[in-house]
Amino acid sequence: KKTVWRDAIFGWKYLRSRPGLFGLLWYFAAANFFLSAVTLLTVPLVLSYGTTIELGIVEAVIGTGALAGGLLISAGGGPKQHKIKIIFASLATTGVGMFIIGSRANTWVISIGFFLLMSMIPIASSISRGIFQAKVPASAQGRVFSIRLMIGRSIMPIAYLLSGLLADQYFIPLLKVDGALSATLIADLIGVGPGRGYGLIIILAGVSIISITFLAFINKRIRYIEEEIPDAVEIEAGN
């Protein structure tokens, strides 16, 4: 037990001493929070207006998009430079996909949004993993990656809890036919009635991901992580 605790402290301190990696870790944790909320709301969103067949179509598109993104990053072997910029572009694009998903109670519109969203996730996550693998020495990767995984996964149940509660208690009532937002510009843009509360949450999640991407971009330690932190291979060669 002492060894496990000591290893966990080592992984945390290692990341804290490298602001670029630490910032990238929390950037992805925040993005994972909003992605988890969208994942939870997918089924009730589609079933609020459609059938199980339409839900099956959306789920098939989700899988196809993830496969397409995985094939794209695998076929290209991953970028050799400007990796962090590609991460920014990929996660910002997932935000655009969320905006499309929430904008209409229409299976084909939702499918387009999900294809865009899901095709970007494998690209962003694989490049992020590659940066960590390149910057962290092999002797420390197990401890550092454990902290990275723990923080990323611990965000998910919080997102599940909050998104469900917010949808039922606030957003669905707001966009009922006679809800508080039924006569506003928001209602004119995305509609009112069944499922529109889910749509609004998903749109806000997309706006949030684009916002945190901007914050990560203006953070110089994250933006210049490739130049600021030498690769672990270079460090070992220097030693």
C-alpha positions in Angstrom: 0.0 0.0 0.0 2.8 2.4 0.8 4.4 1.6 -2.6 1.1 2.3 -4.5 0.7 5.6 -2.6 4.3 6.6 -3.2 4.0 5.8 -6.9 0.8 7.9 -7.1 2.5 10.8 -5.5 5.4 10.5 -7.9 3.1 10.6 -10.9 1.3 13.6 -9.6 4.5 15.5 -8.8 6.0 14.6 -12.1 3.1 16.2 -14.0 2.9 19.2 -11.7 6.5 20.0 -12.4 5.8 20.1 -16.1 3.0 22.7 -16.7 2.5 21.8 -20.3 1.7 18.2 -19.7 -0.3 19.1 -16.6 -2.3 21.6 -18.6 -2.9 19.1 -21.4 -4.1 16.6 -18.9 -6.8 18.9 -17.5 -7.7 20.1 -20.9 -8.6 16.6 -21.9 -10.3 15.9 -18.6 -12.6 18.9 -19.2 -13.3 17.8 -22.8 -14.0 14.3 -21.5 -16.5 15.8 -19.1 -18.6 17.4 -21.9 -18.2 14.4 -24.2 -19.5 12.1 -21.4 -22.5 14.3 -21.0 -23.3 14.1 -24.7 -22.9 10.3 -24.6 -25.4 9.9 -21.8 -28.0 12.1 -23.5 -27.8 10.5 -26.9 -30.4 7.9 -26.3 -33.1 10.1 -24.7 -32.4 12.8 -27.3 -33.2 10.5 -30.2 -36.1 8.7 -28.5 -37.7 11.9 -27.5 -38.9 12.4 -31.1 -38.0 9.2 -33.0 -38.1 5.4 -33.0 -35.6 2.7 -32.0 -34.8 2.3 -35.7 -33.7 6.0 -35.8 -31.7 5.4 -32.7 -30.0 2.4 -34.4 -29.1 4.7 -37.3 -27.5 7.2 -35.0 -25.6 4.5 -33.1 -24.4 3.0 -36.4 -23.1 6.5 -37.5 -21.4 6.9 -34.1 -19.5 3.7 -34.6 -18.7 4.5 -38.3 -17.4 7.9 -37.3 -15.1 6.5 -34.6 -13.8 3.9 -37.1 -13.2 6.5 -39.8 -11.2 8.6 -37.3 -9.2 5.6 -36.2 -8.4 4.6 -39.7 -7.4 8.1 -40.7 -4.9 8.5 -37.9 -3.6 4.9 -38.3 -3.1 5.2 -42.1 -1.2 8.5 -41.8 1.0 7.2 -38.9 0.2 10.3 -36.9 1.5 13.8 -37.5 5.3 14.4 -37.1 4.9 18.1 -36.1 2.3 20.6 -35.0 0.7 17.9 -33.0 -0.8 20.2 -30.4 -2.4 22.4 -33.1 -4.1 19.3 -34.5 -5.4 18.4 -31.1 -6.9 21.9 -30.8 -8.5 21.7 -34.2 -9.8 18.2 -33.5 -11.5 19.0 -30.2 -12.8 22.3 -31.5 -14.4 20.3 -34.3 -16.1 18.0 -31.8 -17.7 21.2 -30.4 -19.0 22.1 -33.8 -20.4 18.5 -34.0 -22.2 18.9 -30.7 -23.7 22.2 -31.9 -25.1 20.4 -35.0 -26.4 17.5 -32.9 -28.4 19.8 -30.6 -29.7 22.1 -33.2 -32.5 20.0 -34.7 -34.7 17.0 -33.7 -33.8 15.3 -36.9 -32.0 12.0 -37.2 -29.9 12.9 -40.3 -28.8 16.2 -38.8 -27.9 14.4 -35.5 -26.1 11.7 -37.5 -24.0 14.3 -39.3 -23.1 15.9 -36.1 -22.1 12.6 -34.5 -20.0 11.5 -37.4 -18.1 14.8 -37.2 -17.7 14.5 -33.5 -16.7 10.8 -33.3 -14.2 11.0 -36.2 -12.2 13.6 -34.3 -12.0 11.8 -31.0 -9.6 9.1 -32.0 -7.3 11.7 -33.7 -7.2 13.9 -30.7 -6.8 11.1 -28.1 -4.1 9.2 -30.0 -2.0 12.3 -30.6 -2.3 13.3 -26.9 -1.2 9.8 -25.9 1.7 10.1 -28.3 2.8 13.4 -26.8 2.8 11.9 -23.3 4.7 8.8 -24.5 7.3 11.0 -26.2 7.8 13.4 -23.3 7.7 10.9 -20.3 10.6 8.4 -19.9 9.6 4.8 -20.1 10.6 4.2 -16.5 8.0 6.7 -15.3 5.2 6.1 -17.8 3.3 3.6 -15.7 3.0 6.0 -12.7 2.3 9.1 -14.8 -0.2 7.4 -17.1 -2.0 6.0 -14.0 -2.6 9.5 -12.8 -3.6 10.6 -16.3 -6.1 7.8 -16.6 -7.5 8.2 -13.1 -8.3 11.9 -13.6 -9.8 11.4 -17.0 -12.0 8.5 -15.9 -13.1 10.1 -12.6 -14.7 13.0 -14.5 -17.1 10.7 -16.3 -19.5 9.7 -13.4 -19.7 13.4 -12.4 -20.7 14.3 -15.9 -23.3 11.5 -16.0 -24.8 12.7 -12.7 -25.0 16.4 -13.5 -26.2 16.1 -17.1 -29.1 13.9 -16.1 -30.1 16.1 -13.2 -29.8 19.3 -15.1 -31.8 17.9 -18.0 -34.7 16.7 -15.8 -34.9 19.6 -13.4 -34.1 22.6 -15.6 -33.5 22.3 -19.3 -36.5 20.1 -20.3 -39.0 22.3 -18.4 -37.4 25.4 -19.9 -38.0 24.3 -23.5 -41.5 22.9 -23.1 -44.1 24.4 -25.4 -45.1 26.8 -22.5 -41.7 26.8 -20.9 -39.7 29.9 -19.7 -37.6 29.9 -22.9 -40.4 29.0 -25.3 -40.8 32.5 -26.6 -37.0 33.4 -26.8 -34.4 33.4 -29.6 -33.1 30.1 -28.3 -36.5 28.5 -29.0 -36.6 30.0 -32.4 -33.2 28.5 -33.2 -33.6 25.0 -31.9 -37.3 24.6 -31.3 -39.5 23.6 -28.3 -41.1 20.4 -27.2 -39.8 16.9 -26.4 -36.0 16.5 -26.4 -35.2 20.2 -27.0 -33.8 20.5 -23.4 -31.4 17.7 -24.2 -30.4 19.6 -27.4 -29.7 22.8 -25.5 -27.4 20.9 -23.1 -25.5 19.4 -26.0 -25.1 22.8 -27.7 -23.8 24.3 -24.4 -21.4 21.4 -24.1 -20.1 22.1 -27.6 -19.7 25.8 -26.8 -17.8 24.8 -23.7 -15.4 22.6 -25.5 -14.7 25.3 -28.0 -14.2 27.7 -25.1 -11.7 25.5 -23.2 -9.9 24.9 -26.5 -9.4 28.6 -26.8 -8.2 28.8 -23.2 -5.7 25.9 -23.9 -4.5 27.6 -27.0 -3.7 30.9 -25.3 -1.8 29.0 -22.5 1.7 29.1 -23.8 2.9 26.2 -21.8 0.3 23.9 -23.6 0.7 25.5 -27.0 4.5 25.2 -27.0 4.6 21.8 -25.2 6.4 20.2 -28.2 9.2 22.7 -28.1 9.4 23.4 -24.3 9.6 19.8 -23.1 12.3 17.7 -24.8 11.5 14.1 -25.8 12.5 11.5 -23.3 14.7 9.8 -25.9 16.7 13.0 -26.2 17.1 13.2 -22.5 18.4 9.6 -22.2 20.8 10.2 -25.1 22.1 13.3 -23.4 22.7 11.4 -20.2 
